[in-house]
Amino acid sequence: MTPERFHKLKSVLYRRQPDLTVLAADVHKPHNISAIVRTCDAVGIHRIHAVSPGGELRRHHMAAGGSGAWVGIEHHDNLNAAIATLREQGWKLLAAHPGQDAHDFRSIDYTLKTAIVLGSELDGLTAEAVEAADEVVALPIEGMVESLNVSVAAAVILYEAQRQRANAGMYDQTRLSAAERETVLFEWCYPEIAARCRSRKLPYPELSDDGQMTRNPLAADL
């Protein structure tokens, strides 16, 4: 771990947005999953939620490198369970879905605690998901197509959220708790050692100002 790498990771982590997320409801094509996760990382989303009955998103995330290593994922057994969890946590649910009742995505206040609900590539969101949302949003379409690819739509909406949050100064100071920052920073810096610590139920060591471990947590293994 070089000091330059450590400070880059620390800077990215400190700008994470714990109150902006995506709920991917049965998005299953690998290229769309990759694109959505990549955009989530780019706009500073800390953790996403997913319903993936076939397990595609779980398998992709476990195998993915790159952006998949930086964005956490919480899996839900079904849509009802996902919505119930987000409701309990106080999220405002925005269904990304075209229709006469949909609002222009730019008219929404994304500085609130917001979860953007995305549907499957072929069918979009179910009527159940749309009904459960607080609001429905859509991108203006002036051509013959009825909608954009789910990963493209996600990127456009999320960058509007990023623009609003940047203007509101929400990236200017860390918004994660100190305990979570320390935990995630160690896992980002030393993923293999972190995994071994978790398997042995060992606490992570503190990191120095240049990202070095202050002690060897696996000394007993040597």
C-alpha positions in Angstrom: 0.0 0.0 0.0 1.7 3.2 -1.2 0.8 6.5 0.5 -0.6 7.8 -2.8 -2.9 4.9 -3.1 -4.0 5.1 0.5 -4.9 8.8 0.2 -6.8 8.2 -3.0 -8.9 5.5 -1.4 -9.5 7.6 1.7 -10.5 10.6 -0.4 -13.0 8.5 -2.4 -14.5 6.9 0.7 -14.9 10.2 2.5 -17.1 11.5 -0.4 -19.4 8.4 -0.3 -23.2 9.2 -0.2 -24.9 6.9 2.3 -28.3 8.3 1.6 -28.4 7.8 -2.2 -28.9 4.3 -3.6 -30.3 2.1 -6.3 -32.6 -0.9 -6.0 -32.0 -3.1 -9.0 -35.2 -5.2 -9.4 -34.1 -8.2 -11.5 -31.5 -6.6 -13.7 -29.7 -9.6 -15.0 -27.6 -8.9 -18.0 -23.9 -8.7 -17.0 -23.1 -5.7 -19.2 -26.0 -3.7 -17.6 -25.0 -4.8 -14.1 -21.4 -3.7 -14.7 -22.5 -0.4 -16.1 -24.9 0.4 -13.3 -22.4 -0.5 -10.6 -19.7 1.6 -12.4 -22.0 4.6 -12.4 -22.9 4.1 -8.8 -19.2 4.1 -7.9 -18.6 7.2 -10.1 -21.3 9.3 -8.3 -20.3 8.1 -4.9 -22.9 5.6 -4.0 -21.8 3.6 -1.0 -24.1 0.6 -1.2 -26.8 -0.6 -3.6 -29.8 -3.0 -3.1 -30.8 -5.8 -5.4 -33.5 -8.4 -6.1 -32.0 -11.0 -8.4 -34.1 -14.2 -8.3 -31.7 -16.0 -10.7 -28.7 -14.9 -8.7 -27.1 -13.1 -11.6 -26.3 -10.0 -9.8 -24.9 -11.8 -6.8 -22.6 -13.9 -8.9 -21.5 -10.9 -11.0 -20.7 -8.8 -8.0 -18.7 -11.6 -6.3 -16.7 -12.2 -9.4 -16.3 -8.6 -10.5 -13.2 -6.5 -10.1 -13.0 -2.8 -10.8 -16.0 -0.9 -9.5 -17.6 -4.0 -8.1 -14.9 -3.9 -5.3 -15.9 -0.5 -4.1 -19.7 -0.6 -4.1 -21.4 -2.7 -1.4 -24.5 -4.7 -2.2 -27.4 -5.8 -0.1 -29.4 -8.7 -1.6 -33.1 -9.2 -0.9 -35.1 -12.4 -1.5 -37.9 -10.6 -3.3 -39.3 -7.2 -4.2 -41.6 -7.0 -1.2 -38.7 -7.7 1.2 -36.6 -5.1 -0.5 -39.3 -2.4 -0.4 -40.1 -3.2 3.3 -36.4 -2.9 4.2 -36.0 0.4 2.4 -39.2 1.7 3.9 -38.1 0.8 7.4 -34.8 2.7 6.8 -36.6 5.9 5.7 -35.8 5.9 2.0 -37.9 7.8 -0.6 -38.6 5.4 -3.4 -38.4 6.7 -7.0 -39.5 4.3 -9.7 -37.8 4.8 -13.0 -40.6 4.0 -15.3 -42.1 5.7 -18.4 -45.8 6.6 -18.3 -48.3 9.4 -18.3 -48.1 9.9 -14.6 -44.3 10.0 -14.5 -42.5 13.2 -13.5 -39.5 14.6 -15.4 -36.5 13.1 -13.6 -35.0 16.6 -13.3 -37.9 17.9 -11.2 -37.0 15.7 -8.2 -35.0 16.7 -5.2 -32.2 14.1 -5.0 -30.6 15.7 -1.9 -33.2 13.7 0.2 -32.6 10.1 1.2 -33.4 8.6 -2.2 -33.5 5.1 -3.6 -33.9 4.8 -7.4 -35.8 1.6 -8.4 -34.8 0.1 -11.7 -36.6 -2.7 -13.5 -35.5 -5.6 -15.7 -34.2 -5.0 -19.2 -37.2 -6.6 -21.0 -40.2 -5.7 -18.9 -39.1 -2.8 -16.8 -40.7 -2.4 -13.4 -43.7 -4.5 -12.4 -47.0 -2.8 -11.6 -46.4 -3.7 -8.0 -43.0 -1.9 -7.9 -44.5 1.2 -9.5 -47.4 1.2 -7.1 -45.1 1.0 -4.1 -43.0 4.0 -5.1 -43.4 7.4 -3.7 -43.0 8.9 -7.2 -42.5 7.7 -10.7 -39.8 9.4 -12.9 -39.0 9.2 -16.5 -36.6 10.7 -19.1 -38.1 12.8 -21.8 -38.2 10.9 -25.1 -38.5 12.8 -28.4 -37.9 10.0 -30.8 -39.5 6.7 -31.8 -38.0 4.6 -29.0 -40.1 4.1 -25.9 -37.3 4.0 -23.4 -33.5 3.9 -22.9 -31.4 1.0 -21.9 -31.7 0.5 -18.1 -28.0 1.2 -17.5 -28.2 4.4 -19.6 -31.3 5.6 -17.8 -29.7 4.9 -14.5 -26.6 6.9 -15.4 -28.6 9.9 -16.6 -30.7 10.0 -13.4 -27.8 9.4 -11.1 -25.7 12.2 -12.6 -28.6 14.6 -12.0 -28.5 13.4 -8.4 -24.8 14.0 -8.3 -25.2 17.5 -9.8 -27.7 18.5 -7.2 -25.7 17.0 -4.3 -22.5 18.7 -5.5 -24.3 22.0 -5.6 -25.6 21.4 -2.1 -22.1 20.7 -0.8 -22.9 17.1 0.1 -19.5 15.9 -1.2 -17.5 18.4 0.7 -17.4 16.6 4.0 -17.5 12.9 5.0 -21.0 11.6 5.8 -20.2 8.1 6.9 -19.8 7.3 10.6 -16.2 7.2 11.9 -16.6 3.5 12.7 -17.8 2.6 9.2 -15.1 4.7 7.5 -12.4 2.9 9.4 -13.8 -0.5 8.7 -14.4 0.1 5.0 -11.0 1.8 4.5 -9.2 -1.2 5.9 -11.2 -3.6 3.7 -10.4 -1.5 0.7 -6.7 -1.2 1.5 -6.2 -4.8 2.6 -9.0 -7.0 1.3 -7.3 -10.4 1.7 -6.1 -9.6 5.2 -9.6 -8.3 6.1 -11.2 -11.5 4.9 -8.9 -13.6 7.0 -9.6 -11.4 10.0 -13.3 -11.8 9.5 -13.0 -15.6 9.2 -11.1 -15.7 12.5 -13.3 -13.0 14.2 -10.3 -10.8 14.7 -10.5 -7.0 14.9 -8.9 -4.9 12.2 -5.7 -3.0 13.2 -5.6 0.7 13.0 -3.9 2.3 10.0 -1.1 4.9 10.1 -1.4 8.3 8.4 0.3 6.8 5.3 -1.9 3.6 5.3 0.3 1.1 7.0 -1.0 -1.4 9.5 0.1 -0.4 13.0 0.2 -4.1 14.0 0.0 -7.5 12.3 -3.5 -8.9 13.1 -2.5 -12.4 11.9 0.7 -12.6 13.9 -0.5 -15.8 15.5 -0.6 -17.5 12.1 3.1 -17.0 11.5 
